[in-house]
Amino acid sequence: MPWTKTDYPVSMKNLPVKVRTLAIEIANAMLKEHPKMDEGEIIATATKNAKGVADKKKVPAVSTIEKHQLENNFHHKEDVAMLSEHKKVVDSMATRRNAKRYFRVKGQK
């Protein structure tokens, strides 16, 4: 059964109001997603998650400039990795003299 701010499980009565409200929202969402799940498990999980969210400090929002810098850094690392792999391949290729030894064409010595 869905819970409200006034009608909530007894186990949530000692929670602070913000945590309780968040736990009720989480529990109702879990109840919709998993209707066959035991209500006790739903309440316990929702309470634990709500406490965890309430305890965490707010993470500052990342500006668009910072997002672009992070993306550029990621792409730069990808490019460096690709270049190093290419260099390994080129270094492992046979020299011209060795190529003649190993890949002789028919009719040539």
N, C-alpha and C positions, 0 to 999 in steps of 0.2 A: 504494500500500500504506500502511495506517495506521502511524504511528510511535508509539513509546512513550518513556518516560524513559531506558530503557537502549538502545533501538534507534532511533537518530535519524540524519538525514543527516550526512555528514562535514562539510559546511559549517557546521553548528551546534556543532561540538566546542569552539570557542574562546569561545562565548557564556557569560555568567554563568548560573548555574543557574536563577534566576528568569526571566530573559529566554528561555532555552532552553525551559523548561517552557511558558511562554506561547506561544512560537513553535510548539511542537509541537501545542498545543491549537488554535491558529489554523489551522495547516496541515491538521490532520485535519478541521476543520470545512469548510475550503475544498475539500478533497478530496471530501467528501460532497456539497457543493453543486454543484461543477463537476467531475464525474468525467473529462471529456474534456480538461481543462486540463493543460498540461505540468507535470510535477512540479517542474522547475527553477523555473518561474515561481511556482508555489505556495510553494516553499521561500523564494524571494527575497522575495515579498510578505509572507509570514508573519513572516520575520525582521525586515523593515523595520517592520511594524506592531508587533511585540513590543518592539522597541527604542524606538519612539515612545511606546508606552504606559508602558514602564518609566521613560523619561526624564521624563515629565510628573509634576508633583507632584500629590498627592491633592487633589481639589477638596473643600472642606468641604461637608457636607450642608446643604441648605436646610431650615430649620425650617418647620413648617406655617404659623406666623404670617407668615414672610417670603413664603411662597407666596401666601397670601391678600392680602398687601400688593401683591405684583406683579400679581395678577389684578385687584385693585381699581384699581390705577394704569392698567392696560391698558383696563379698561372705562370709566374716567373719560376717557381720551384718545379712545375711540370716541364717547362721549357729546358731548364738546366738538366733535369733527369733525362729528357729525350736526347739532348746533345751528348751527354755522357754515354748513353747507350749507343748512340751512333758512332761515337769515337771508339768504343770498344769493338764494334763490328768492323769498322775500318781498320783498326789495328790488327785484328785477327785475320784479315784477308791475306791471301798469299801475295808474295812479291812477284814481280814479273818473271824472275828467274825460276822461282818455284812453280809458278803457274805453267811454264813451258815443260817442266819435268813431269808434272802430274796430269796435265790436260793436253796431251799430244794429239794432234789431228792426224788422221790416217794419211799415210803417204809421206809424212815428215819424220825426220829423226829427232 
